[in-house]
Structures are given as C-alpha cells and as structure tokens.
Amino acid sequence: MSLSPSPSPAPAPSAAPPAYAERLGLPWWYWLAALGLAGLLATELWMGAAGLRAWLPFVLLLPATVAALWWLGRIRVAVGDGELRVDDARLPVRFVADAVPLDAAGRREVLGVGSDPLAFVVQRPWVGGAVQVVLDDPADPTPFWVVSSRHPVELAAAIMAARDAA
C-alpha cells in the first residue's frame, strides 16, 4: 500500500458562462402605459355594471396585458460555447465573416429599402442599436443577420472574440 496521494478525478466540465448575454426586455414605462390602458379599458367595459361585467374585464384584460408584455420582451441574445444564440436560433461563430455594430441610423439603412430579403432579422423597435453579422457560409443563402442590442459594440466584440477563439 502506497502512502502517496492518489490523483483525484478531474471535475466534470461545466458549461461556461456566456461571453455576452442580454435580454431585449421592454422599458419600464411601456409596462406602466400598457397596464394603465388595460385598466382604463377594463373600467370602460365595467362602467358601473353589476354581476359578471363588474369583475370579468379586470380578470381578463390585466393578466392578458402582462402576458403580452412578457412575451414581447422574452428574446435573449447570447454569445457562448462557440455560437451566437438569438432566442431559439443558433449560429456557429465559425461561419461569421464580420460583426458590425449599428446605431439607429445604421440599422435603418441596413433594414431599409435596399435590404436583402434573405437576411435573418430579429429587430425590436424599442432597442436603438443593432449588430449586423455578415456570414461566410457558401451552403447558406442567408447573407447576414441583424440582431437588436442595447450594447452593439460589446456584442460585436464578443462575437468576433468567440470566432477568433474557435
């Protein structure tokens, strides 16, 4: 029997945290305005009625408004594990030729009249910036992705860093 310490088994590799992660949620004042309008509409439908009409508009409209607002702000953008993830779409970074951060005017130009109809676009109007990800995959007809981001420079840098690391 040896008294030397035996090597311990290596810990199982865990998923590394993403190099960049962002949720394209709605601004707080969208929530305030939408819930205020839903409450006003429910009050208009109620208008002093008794019985079912007294509470049903509030029970239906307010939760439906919360669900719709949550659904609108559910999109997540992340760079990690060698891929760009936008909601349920995944792009391996080895197919990225370039990532260009865009401000509101640049996004308007890229998505304007001369836009390519084959481009993959995830655009949220309440988010000012975006990133244009130019692809280099001869088997894919998609020329580029345009993804909304509140921090387009950081997202573009994370995409390029992940591509260079792969």
C-alpha positions as CSV (number, residue, x, y, z in Angstrom):
1,M,0.0,0.0,0.0
2,S,1.4,3.3,-1.0
3,L,1.1,6.4,1.1
4,S,1.4,8.8,-1.8
5,P,-1.7,10.8,-2.6
6,S,-3.6,9.4,-5.5
7,P,-4.7,11.8,-8.2
8,S,-8.3,12.9,-7.7
9,P,-10.6,12.6,-10.6
10,A,-11.0,15.8,-12.6
11,P,-14.2,17.7,-12.0
12,A,-16.8,17.3,-14.8
13,P,-16.6,20.3,-17.2
14,S,-19.4,22.7,-16.6
15,A,-21.0,24.9,-19.1
16,A,-19.0,28.1,-19.2
17,P,-21.0,31.3,-18.7
18,P,-21.7,33.1,-21.9
19,A,-19.2,35.7,-23.1
20,Y,-22.2,38.1,-23.7
21,A,-25.8,37.8,-22.6
22,E,-28.7,40.2,-23.0
23,R,-32.4,40.2,-22.7
24,L,-34.3,42.5,-25.1
25,G,-37.0,43.4,-22.5
26,L,-39.4,46.3,-22.7
27,P,-38.7,49.6,-20.9
28,W,-40.5,50.1,-17.6
29,W,-42.7,52.9,-19.0
30,Y,-44.1,50.5,-21.7
31,W,-45.3,48.3,-18.8
32,L,-46.8,51.3,-17.0
33,A,-48.5,52.7,-20.1
34,A,-49.9,49.3,-21.2
35,L,-51.2,48.4,-17.8
36,G,-52.8,51.9,-17.4
37,L,-54.5,51.5,-20.8
38,A,-55.7,48.0,-19.9
39,G,-57.1,49.3,-16.6
40,L,-58.8,52.1,-18.4
41,L,-60.3,49.7,-21.0
42,A,-61.5,47.4,-18.2
43,T,-63.1,50.3,-16.4
44,E,-64.8,51.4,-19.6
45,L,-66.2,47.9,-20.1
46,W,-67.3,47.7,-16.5
47,M,-69.0,51.2,-16.3
48,G,-70.8,50.5,-13.1
49,A,-72.4,47.2,-14.1
50,A,-73.1,44.6,-11.6
51,G,-72.5,40.8,-11.6
52,L,-70.2,39.3,-14.1
53,R,-69.5,42.5,-16.0
54,A,-68.2,44.1,-12.8
55,W,-65.0,41.9,-12.4
56,L,-64.6,40.0,-15.7
57,P,-62.9,42.8,-17.7
58,F,-60.3,43.2,-15.0
59,V,-59.6,39.5,-14.6
60,L,-59.2,39.0,-18.3
61,L,-57.5,42.2,-19.6
62,L,-54.9,42.8,-16.9
63,P,-53.3,39.3,-16.9
64,A,-53.5,39.2,-20.7
65,T,-51.7,42.5,-20.9
66,V,-48.9,41.3,-18.5
67,A,-48.6,38.1,-20.6
68,A,-48.3,40.1,-23.9
69,L,-45.7,42.4,-22.4
70,W,-43.7,39.5,-21.1
71,W,-43.9,37.7,-24.5
72,L,-42.7,40.9,-26.3
73,G,-39.6,41.1,-24.1
74,R,-38.7,37.5,-24.0
75,I,-35.9,37.5,-26.6
76,R,-32.4,36.7,-25.3
77,V,-29.2,37.3,-27.2
78,A,-26.1,35.4,-26.1
79,V,-22.6,34.5,-27.3
80,G,-21.0,31.4,-25.8
81,D,-20.0,27.8,-26.5
82,G,-18.9,28.8,-30.0
83,E,-22.2,30.1,-31.1
84,L,-24.4,33.2,-31.3
85,R,-27.9,32.4,-29.9
86,V,-30.8,34.7,-30.6
87,D,-34.0,33.3,-29.0
88,D,-34.0,29.7,-30.4
89,A,-31.8,30.5,-33.5
90,R,-28.2,29.4,-33.3
91,L,-25.3,30.5,-35.5
92,P,-21.9,28.8,-35.1
93,V,-19.3,31.6,-34.9
94,R,-17.1,29.8,-37.4
95,F,-19.4,31.0,-40.2
96,V,-19.1,34.7,-39.1
97,A,-17.1,36.8,-41.5
98,D,-17.6,40.1,-39.7
99,A,-19.8,41.7,-37.0
100,V,-20.7,45.4,-37.4
101,P,-22.2,47.4,-34.6
102,L,-25.0,49.7,-35.9
103,D,-26.7,52.7,-34.3
104,A,-30.3,53.6,-35.1
105,A,-29.4,55.3,-38.4
106,G,-27.2,52.4,-39.5
107,R,-29.9,49.9,-38.6
108,R,-32.5,51.9,-40.6
109,E,-30.1,51.9,-43.6
110,V,-29.4,48.1,-43.4
111,L,-33.1,47.3,-43.0
112,G,-34.4,49.9,-45.3
113,V,-35.4,49.9,-49.0
114,G,-32.3,48.1,-50.2
115,S,-32.4,45.4,-47.6
116,D,-31.8,41.8,-48.6
117,P,-35.0,39.7,-48.2
118,L,-33.0,36.6,-47.3
119,A,-31.4,38.3,-44.2
120,F,-32.3,36.9,-40.8
121,V,-33.6,39.8,-38.7
122,V,-34.5,40.0,-35.0
123,Q,-35.4,43.6,-34.6
124,R,-37.1,45.3,-31.6
125,P,-38.2,48.9,-32.2
126,W,-37.7,49.9,-28.6
127,V,-33.9,48.9,-28.8
128,G,-31.9,51.6,-30.5
129,G,-28.8,49.7,-31.6
130,A,-28.2,46.5,-33.6
131,V,-25.4,44.3,-34.9
132,Q,-25.1,43.2,-38.5
133,V,-23.4,39.7,-38.6
134,V,-22.0,39.0,-42.0
135,L,-21.9,35.3,-42.8
136,D,-19.3,33.3,-44.7
137,D,-21.1,30.0,-45.4
138,P,-21.5,29.0,-49.1
139,A,-24.2,26.5,-48.2
140,D,-26.4,29.0,-46.6
141,P,-28.4,31.6,-48.7
142,T,-28.7,33.9,-45.7
143,P,-26.2,36.8,-46.4
144,F,-26.3,38.3,-42.9
145,W,-28.1,38.5,-39.5
146,V,-29.3,41.8,-38.0
147,V,-29.9,41.5,-34.2
148,S,-31.1,44.3,-31.9
149,S,-28.9,45.0,-29.0
150,R,-28.7,47.7,-26.3
151,H,-24.9,47.3,-26.4
152,P,-24.0,46.7,-30.0
153,V,-20.2,47.4,-29.7
154,E,-19.9,44.8,-26.8
155,L,-22.0,42.2,-28.7
156,A,-19.9,42.6,-31.9
157,A,-16.7,42.4,-29.9
158,A,-17.9,39.2,-28.2
159,I,-18.9,37.6,-31.5
160,M,-15.5,38.4,-33.0
161,A,-13.7,37.2,-29.9
162,A,-15.6,33.9,-30.0
163,R,-14.9,33.5,-33.7
164,D,-11.2,34.1,-33.2
165,A,-11.1,31.7,-30.2
166,A,-12.7,28.9,-32.2
